[in-house]
Amino acid sequence: MIGARRIAIALAPAMAAAGCMTGAQTFEQDLAYQRWKRCDTFANIVLQRIDTDGRVIVTGREFEQYPFLNCMAAQTREQQKSKLGLVVPDPIVDLRPR
């Protein structure tokens, strides 16, 4: 019993550190979130997730798809002005049926 308690106490800091690291976002995700916030103006476009490579995946309706993609492309160009060589994957819009 005492041995198990010592092991648990010894492993606690490592487990806590591992938990903190898994919740951290990548630099690419931070930039993608900035782009998303600037383009989050469409009523039917809903953020699903941002992948670790910075790809934004949303669901939405067809009539808002292209204006949203144009907004995201404009925000990407703005970010690339200050971060030369930045490669940004194209966002994905999963269309919802009418």
Buried (B, 14 or more C-beta within 10 A) or exposed (E): EEEEEEEEEEEEEEEEEEEEEEEEEEEBBEBBBEBBEBBBEBEBBEBEEBBEEBBBBBBBBEEBBEEBBEBBBEBBEEBEEEEEEBEBEEBBBEEEEE
